């Protein structure tokens, strides 16, 4: 019995070791591929947004405007808002990045990606979004979109990444969440007033682009100082 138990332990150790190598390989592949797309803006939002809807059109227009102003676009590579953003970036002649995640229920990648990476692990994928972006733009979405939003808010709040714009698009969608962050979250003392200032709510693509450009100019000025 002891030998059989030792065999099981060795097998489990081997499996975990190979998992570690897979994780490292995903980091290496992502770092090597995405350094070529900087500066980039990551765009998040629901995969369930229909083509031709106002949100779809707005994401498409924003991506085109970002490329015309010197930015590339990174999305999760799926349908909905992600497809709209990739389509706008591709048609504007920019690098249109799709960071797909391997899931049993995941939709196939959208056809508007010219830089494609696939990830097995969510946490590796999240690193790629933050490391290679100068801003995050969050369109209306569900649990996955909220996960990305609060992930990057936590990173910036705790100074684990450099401060950069986190923009919420569509005030009507986000106002309930913002009220909740003010009361009870802020009023109970669980965040500081400065934490809420990490979020910027804008409705029009032109406003989003100008806000990101202004941040980029300030960073360049500080580096040159």
C-alpha positions in Angstrom: 0.0 0.0 0.0 2.9 2.4 0.8 4.3 2.0 -2.7 0.9 2.6 -4.3 0.5 5.7 -2.2 3.9 7.0 -3.1 3.1 6.4 -6.8 -0.1 8.6 -6.4 1.9 11.4 -4.7 4.6 11.3 -7.4 1.9 11.4 -10.1 0.2 14.4 -8.5 3.5 16.2 -8.1 4.4 15.6 -11.7 1.0 16.9 -12.9 1.5 20.1 -10.8 5.0 20.6 -12.2 3.7 20.4 -15.8 1.0 22.8 -15.0 3.6 25.3 -13.8 5.4 24.9 -17.1 2.1 25.6 -19.0 1.6 28.8 -16.9 5.1 30.0 -17.6 4.8 29.3 -21.3 1.6 31.4 -21.4 3.4 34.3 -19.8 6.3 34.1 -22.1 4.2 33.9 -25.2 2.0 36.8 -24.1 4.9 39.1 -23.2 6.7 38.4 -26.5 3.6 39.0 -28.6 2.1 42.0 -26.9 5.2 44.2 -26.5 4.7 44.9 -30.2 1.2 46.3 -29.7 2.0 49.1 -27.2 0.6 51.6 -26.7 -2.8 49.9 -26.5 -6.2 50.3 -24.9 -8.1 47.4 -23.5 -11.8 47.4 -24.1 -14.2 45.2 -22.1 -17.9 44.6 -22.4 -20.7 42.0 -22.8 -20.4 39.2 -25.3 -24.2 39.4 -25.6 -24.4 42.8 -27.3 -26.0 42.4 -30.7 -24.4 43.7 -33.8 -26.0 47.0 -34.9 -27.1 47.9 -31.3 -26.1 51.4 -29.9 -23.5 49.8 -27.6 -22.0 47.8 -30.5 -21.8 50.9 -32.7 -20.2 52.9 -29.9 -17.5 50.3 -29.2 -16.8 50.1 -33.0 -16.5 53.9 -33.2 -14.3 54.2 -30.2 -11.8 51.6 -31.4 -11.6 53.3 -34.8 -10.9 56.6 -33.1 -8.3 55.1 -30.8 -6.4 53.7 -33.7 -6.5 57.0 -35.6 -4.9 58.6 -32.5 -2.1 56.1 -32.3 -3.4 53.4 -30.0 -3.9 49.7 -30.7 -6.9 47.8 -29.2 -7.0 44.7 -27.0 -10.1 42.8 -26.2 -11.1 39.3 -25.0 -11.5 38.3 -28.6 -15.1 37.2 -28.4 -18.4 38.4 -29.8 -20.5 41.5 -28.8 -18.6 44.5 -27.5 -15.3 42.7 -28.1 -16.1 42.0 -31.8 -17.2 45.6 -32.3 -13.9 46.9 -30.9 -11.8 44.5 -32.9 -13.7 45.3 -36.0 -13.2 49.1 -35.6 -9.5 48.6 -34.9 -8.9 46.4 -37.8 -10.8 48.6 -40.3 -8.8 51.6 -39.1 -5.6 49.8 -39.8 -4.5 49.1 -36.3 -3.4 46.1 -34.4 -6.6 44.3 -33.3 -5.7 42.0 -30.4 -7.9 39.1 -29.1 -6.9 37.4 -25.8 -9.2 34.4 -25.9 -9.8 32.2 -22.9 -10.4 28.4 -23.3 -13.8 27.7 -21.8 -16.3 24.9 -22.5 -19.1 27.4 -23.3 -16.9 30.1 -24.8 -18.0 31.5 -28.2 -15.6 31.1 -31.1 -13.1 34.0 -31.6 -14.5 36.9 -33.7 -13.1 37.3 -37.2 -11.7 40.8 -36.7 -8.5 39.9 -34.8 -5.0 40.2 -36.4 -3.1 39.4 -33.2 -4.6 36.4 -31.5 -3.5 34.6 -28.3 -5.3 31.9 -26.4 -5.1 31.3 -22.6 -5.9 28.5 -20.4 -5.6 30.5 -17.2 -7.7 33.6 -16.4 -5.0 35.1 -14.1 -2.4 35.0 -16.9 -4.8 36.6 -19.3 -5.6 39.4 -16.8 -1.9 40.2 -16.5 -1.7 40.7 -20.3 -4.6 43.2 -20.3 -3.0 45.3 -17.5 0.7 45.1 -18.4 0.3 46.2 -22.1 -2.5 48.8 -21.8 -2.4 52.5 -21.1 -6.1 52.6 -20.3 -9.1 50.3 -19.7 -12.5 51.1 -21.1 -15.4 49.2 -19.7 -18.7 49.0 -21.6 -21.8 47.5 -20.1 -21.4 43.8 -19.3 -22.0 41.0 -16.9 -19.9 39.0 -14.4 -16.8 38.8 -16.6 -16.8 42.5 -17.3 -17.3 43.3 -13.6 -14.5 40.9 -12.7 -12.1 42.8 -15.0 -13.3 46.2 -13.7 -12.7 45.4 -10.0 -9.5 43.5 -10.7 -7.9 46.6 -12.3 -9.4 48.9 -9.7 -7.7 46.9 -7.0 -4.4 46.8 -8.8 -4.4 50.6 -9.2 -5.7 51.3 -5.7 -3.0 49.1 -4.1 -0.3 50.6 -6.5 0.5 47.2 -7.9 0.3 48.8 -11.4 0.9 52.4 -12.5 -2.2 54.6 -12.4 -4.0 54.8 -15.7 -7.5 55.7 -17.0 -10.3 53.4 -16.1 -13.3 54.6 -18.1 -16.9 53.5 -17.7 -19.0 54.0 -20.8 -22.8 54.5 -20.6 -23.6 56.5 -17.4 -27.2 55.1 -17.3 -25.8 51.5 -17.0 -23.3 52.3 -14.3 -25.1 54.8 -12.1 -26.6 52.2 -9.8 -23.1 50.7 -9.2 -21.7 54.1 -8.6 -24.4 55.0 -6.1 -23.7 51.7 -4.2 -20.0 52.5 -4.1 -20.8 55.8 -2.5 -23.3 54.4 -0.1 -22.8 52.0 1.6 -19.2 51.2 0.5 -17.7 54.7 0.9 -20.0 55.8 3.7 -19.2 52.7 5.7 -15.5 53.5 5.3 -14.5 50.5 3.2 -12.9 52.7 0.5 -11.5 56.3 0.5 -12.9 59.2 -1.6 -9.7 59.1 -3.7 -10.5 55.5 -4.6 -13.7 56.5 -6.3 -11.8 59.1 -8.3 -10.0 56.2 -10.1 -13.2 55.8 -12.2 -14.2 58.2 -15.0 -17.7 58.0 -16.5 -18.0 59.1 -20.2 -20.6 58.5 -22.8 -19.1 59.6 -26.2 -16.1 58.0 -28.0 -14.5 61.4 -28.6 -14.6 62.1 -24.9 -13.0 58.8 -24.1 -10.2 59.3 -26.6 -9.4 62.8 -25.4 -9.3 61.7 -21.8 -6.9 58.9 -22.6 -4.8 61.2 -24.8 -4.6 63.8 -22.0 -3.3 61.1 -19.6 -0.7 60.0 -22.1 0.5 63.6 -22.6 0.9 64.0 -18.8 2.9 60.8 -18.5 5.2 61.8 -21.3 5.7 65.2 -19.8 6.6 63.7 -16.4 9.1 61.3 -18.0 10.7 64.2 -19.8 10.8 66.4 -16.7 
